[in-house]
Amino acid sequence: MKVTVIGTGYVGLVTGACLADVGNDVLCIDVDPKKIERLNRGEIPIHEPGLDTIVARNAAAGRLKFSTSYADAVAYATLIFIAVGTPSDEDGSADLSHVLNCARTLGQKLERDALVVVKSTVPVGTNDQVRAALQGELNARGAKIKVSTASNPEFLKEGFAVEDFMRPDRIVVGVNDEASAQTLRALYAPFNRNRDRLLVMDVRSAEFTKYAANAMLAVRISFMNEMANMADRLGVDIEEVRHGIGSDPRIGPHFLYAGVGFGGSCFPKDLRALVHTAEGIEEPAAMLRSSIKVNERQRGILFEKIKEFFGGDIKGKTIALWGLAFKANTDDMREAPSLTLIDLLTRAGARVQAYDPVAADNAQQILKSTAGVAFASSARAACEGADVLAVITEWLEFRSPDFEWLADTLKRKALFDGRNLYDPDFVRSNGLQYFGVGRGRIHPKSMVLNSWS
Ligand SMILES: NC(=O)c1ccc[n+]([C@@H]2O[C@H](COP(=O)([O-])OP(=O)(O)OC[C@H]3O[C@@H](n4cnc5c(N)ncnc54)[C@H](O)[C@@H]3O)[C@@H](O)[C@H]2O)c1
């Protein structure tokens, strides 16, 4: 099939490349000429494992092309995906201006019948707005063509985006007519071979499914963080609890990790947008609000622990920071918890020596006017001259560090594990003090001493 994808960000580029990889002819367009220039030179503007190979393979085969032109976009295909950003507006609502701009421009340019599919995460009712914007432009120029719209929210995870697209758990499609369902069924057939993953539903339900999925995951994280903070005070190890509850099939083992709170380009903004939607229909959305509140506190949890360690005054201290990206395997810094920690530390007068294997350039752009932050070229270099180490992102290369070396190098011999990556006893046995998130288990030694004292 021939497909146009509008927006070549994390979602649009992955969608375009993966659709091309199963034999479709795909044109990706973007309003950002620099991005398109880079893509046409064979460079990938984002870090997404495996994406470079797929883009290169399909560009070389002539199945994947890039352009900045909407004229090219409408001339190329009658199946058009909108995958542009929907960032938070000032009031927390989803800013739909990019999506509606696309719709209007398509309405001005389309010359033949088409199916326009919204892949961006958009609030319930947006598809109706897209239809109205398109139809308004078609009417204005008296164009007698039929344009259908559909919703196809994307569930890929950054860092695993290619794998998620190629082997999806489900493909949610919201349609207004059977013909649109058939077109999308045909497009996704290659990803559906061993079992049918296509869930066809009405458009509004499809739009809401995406928000409900992200909200559920965010609530789960906040729930575990709340448990972890209690565990810290109760002498409980949240990691034991995670295994204890995750083995219940009604709960399941995924997404039960306590840590420094959620960030990234989706959960925070999608939760805010959902709360905004709830306000509009006078629903309390108490769980969503609580999840946001718990997360706000959690993003500062390591700062609280570090400050307590230094007796309340961290002025002049140097904190080594491992990881800047909001999670491993991505260069995405949008709403990364590391930014909250850096802000709190530098405001309190500490210096930060940060290292991230891929997100450092993006972080440097964001932090260029923040005084007190230096970027190191390696994990070890970040620790040179530092008082303590804080681990924020669960990159593979941080999983098994040389703890002895860390104990020799860190002046105050303390490790703050924001992702609960390490075994506290093992870290301690190497001469470091260990502080995790919810790792409050009372050390067996102190239990013996306590019982005799
Ligand atoms: N990033 C994720 O993990 C993820 C996962 C699922 C869903 N989503 C949703 O998908 C959408 C896109 O997210 P993203 O992370 O890919 O965004 P992004 O910011 O990485 O990319 C958006 C792209 O759209 C381009 N663009 C903006 N306006 C345009 C226009 N009028 N015409 C053409 N191009 C335009 C931008 O230049 C940019 O390259 C959002 O709604 C997001 O919530 C994202």
The ligand as an SDF file (V2000), in Angstrom:
LIG
                    3D

 44 48  0  0  0  0  0  0  0  0999 V2000
    6.7610    9.3180   22.1250 N   0  0  0  0  0  0  0  0  0  0  0  0
    6.0560    8.2690   22.5240 C   0  0  0  0  0  0  0  0  0  0  0  0
    6.5420    7.3540   23.2000 O   0  0  0  0  0  0  0  0  0  0  0  0
    4.6000    8.1600   22.1350 C   0  0  0  0  0  0  0  0  0  0  0  0
    3.9560    6.9170   22.2620 C   0  0  0  0  0  0  0  0  0  0  0  0
    2.6180    6.8240   21.9050 C   0  0  0  0  0  0  0  0  0  0  0  0
    1.9430    7.9600   21.4590 C   0  0  0  0  0  0  0  0  0  0  0  0
    2.5850    9.1420   21.3650 N   0  0  0  0  0  0  0  0  0  0  0  0
    1.8420   10.3020   20.8410 C   0  0  0  0  0  0  0  0  0  0  0  0
    2.1810   10.4650   19.4680 O   0  0  0  0  0  0  0  0  0  0  0  0
    2.2230   11.8490   19.1310 C   0  0  0  0  0  0  0  0  0  0  0  0
    3.5930   12.2090   18.5930 C   0  0  0  0  0  0  0  0  0  0  0  0
    4.5320   12.0160   19.6050 O   0  0  0  0  0  0  0  0  0  0  0  0
    6.1110   12.0590   19.3270 P   0  0  0  0  0  0  0  0  0  0  0  0
    6.7750   11.7040   20.5970 O   0  0  0  0  0  0  0  0  0  0  0  0
    6.4010   11.3080   18.0890 O   0  0  0  0  0  0  0  0  0  0  0  0
    6.2710   13.6370   19.0420 O   0  0  0  0  0  0  0  0  0  0  0  0
    7.5740   14.3940   18.5030 P   0  0  0  0  0  0  0  0  0  0  0  0
    7.5180   15.7250   19.1260 O   0  0  0  0  0  0  0  0  0  0  0  0
    8.7710   13.5340   18.6640 O   0  0  0  0  0  0  0  0  0  0  0  0
    7.3130   14.5310   16.9350 O   0  0  0  0  0  0  0  0  0  0  0  0
    6.2890   15.3070   16.3870 C   0  0  0  0  0  0  0  0  0  0  0  0
    6.7490   15.7570   15.0000 C   0  0  0  0  0  0  0  0  0  0  0  0
    5.6600   16.4120   14.3400 O   0  0  0  0  0  0  0  0  0  0  0  0
    6.1780   17.4980   13.5910 C   0  0  0  0  0  0  0  0  0  0  0  0
    5.0890   18.4260   13.2880 N   0  0  0  0  0  0  0  0  0  0  0  0
    4.4740   19.3020   14.1310 C   0  0  0  0  0  0  0  0  0  0  0  0
    3.4880   19.9530   13.4700 N   0  0  0  0  0  0  0  0  0  0  0  0
    3.4650   19.4820   12.2110 C   0  0  0  0  0  0  0  0  0  0  0  0
    2.6620   19.7450   11.0750 C   0  0  0  0  0  0  0  0  0  0  0  0
    1.6730   20.6240   11.1160 N   0  0  0  0  0  0  0  0  0  0  0  0
    2.9260   19.0660    9.9310 N   0  0  0  0  0  0  0  0  0  0  0  0
    3.9420   18.1630    9.8760 C   0  0  0  0  0  0  0  0  0  0  0  0
    4.7200   17.8640   10.9180 N   0  0  0  0  0  0  0  0  0  0  0  0
    4.4930   18.5070   12.0840 C   0  0  0  0  0  0  0  0  0  0  0  0
    7.2650   18.0510   14.4750 C   0  0  0  0  0  0  0  0  0  0  0  0
    8.1850   18.8390   13.7300 O   0  0  0  0  0  0  0  0  0  0  0  0
    7.8860   16.7750   15.0360 C   0  0  0  0  0  0  0  0  0  0  0  0
    8.9500   16.3070   14.2320 O   0  0  0  0  0  0  0  0  0  0  0  0
    1.8300   12.5980   20.3930 C   0  0  0  0  0  0  0  0  0  0  0  0
    0.4480   12.8250   20.3820 O   0  0  0  0  0  0  0  0  0  0  0  0
    2.1920   11.6220   21.4940 C   0  0  0  0  0  0  0  0  0  0  0  0
    1.4240   11.8240   22.6520 O   0  0  0  0  0  0  0  0  0  0  0  0
    3.9090    9.2660   21.6710 C   0  0  0  0  0  0  0  0  0  0  0  0
  1  2  1  0
  2  3  2  0
  2  4  1  0
  4  5  1  0
  4 44  2  0
  5  6  2  0
  6  7  1  0
  7  8  2  0
  8  9  1  0
  8 44  1  0
  9 10  1  0
  9 42  1  0
 10 11  1  0
 11 12  1  0
 11 40  1  0
 12 13  1  0
 13 14  1  0
 14 15  2  0
 14 16  1  0
 14 17  1  0
 17 18  1  0
 18 19  2  0
 18 20  1  0
 18 21  1  0
 21 22  1  0
 22 23  1  0
 23 24  1  0
 23 38  1  0
 24 25  1  0
 25 26  1  0
 25 36  1  0
 26 27  1  0
 26 35  1  0
 27 28  2  0
 28 29  1  0
 29 30  1  0
 29 35  2  0
 30 31  1  0
 30 32  2  0
 32 33  1  0
 33 34  2  0
 34 35  1  0
 36 37  1  0
 36 38  1  0
 38 39  1  0
 40 41  1  0
 40 42  1  0
 42 43  1  0
M  CHG  2   8   1  16  -1
M  END
$$$$
